[in-house]
Amino acid sequence: MAAPVVAVVAAIVGVICVGGSTPTHAAGSAIRGRAAATLPRATAAGDFDGDGKSDLGVFHPRSGSWYAALSGGGALSTESVATQPGDIPVIADYDGDGRADLSIWRPSNPFCPGQGGLWFTVFSGGGTRATCIGQFGDLPVPADYDGDRKADLAIYRPLNQGCVGGAGLWYVQLSGGGAINECFGDGAAVPVPADYENRGAADLAYYRFLTGQFLVLTKTGPIVASQVGRLATIQVGSGGDIAVPADYDGDGRIDPAVFSPNGDWRPWLSTCQCLYGPVPVGSIGVEDIPVPGDYDGDGRADFAVFHPPNASWYVLLTGGGAMSTLLGHAGDIPTSKRPGYTGLYPY
């Protein structure tokens, strides 16, 4: 995988153009969920070697290089590639082989119509893809929306003029063919698409940063006891908290969760429909980047933070124990973060 993104991102030719009660559990005890879900397990965040464990990895924005320490042994490393300020890493499994693919989204590119956005991917199995999608001001929201185990290219456009009441627009290019165009969200929405129902496909969802609420547009039925219709509203955090949805209890459903500025985590567990925590993992008053992932391969997300000033990692494993290490350089972006998230809102 030497020098992958390079020339194509620097000078693209022939790109594809497309238009009740909430009890709190004690922190420190391991989260124990239901039996493993019957659906195939989704690729763990930042899992480059396909062993079911999130790998510690970083993207160096100044040089465009990537480095990851693989949990199965060895490392993934690329040479410096051409990038531009504002490029956003969007790591996900785009070819469905169970391994995360290197990918970036550039909000504006001269080779795309109207200098629109460019999505470039280096597939773990070989080959590359460049696609014009989105525009400056959009947010990249890759996820598997059609359930074929492949992440789809998708953008969320806040305050879209074509949506009633200034709602946000979701545009998804489905890997299996077709597209999704749906208005859902508002001007303060932080998009958090994920499989909250354990149906094998991502739901449209957003987080209200100012109020700490998750709003999920469900497909198969209610996910909370108080839900009426398709819209589920779940209060998890308070104003200023960061959304960190992941499957913390191992039941196959993504759990709404928040990371607060004081370093506390609070997931809302789908198994009990209750809040868990707070779990202190992070520094108070420091801009740690939350990077939940399944670092031990037990099917449950672990609480983890990346500290950009010295590129240090700290992971609290849900099964017990912890790990701490240095990997990367000051200012690097961790690859196991939620796609598009750079540490502050908006992205």
PyMOL commands that set and color helices and strands:
alter all, ss='L'
color gray80, all
select helices_A, chain A and resi 6-10+113-115+164-166
alter helices_A, ss='H'
color red, helices_A
select strands_A, chain A and resi 16-17+56-60+65-69+75-77+88-89+102-106+118-122+128-132+139-140+153-157+169-173+179-183+189-191+204-208+213-217+231-235+242-243+257-259+264-269+274-275+279-280+289-290+303-307+312-316+322-326+333-334
alter strands_A, ss='S'
color yellow, strands_A
deselect
rebuild
show_as cartoon
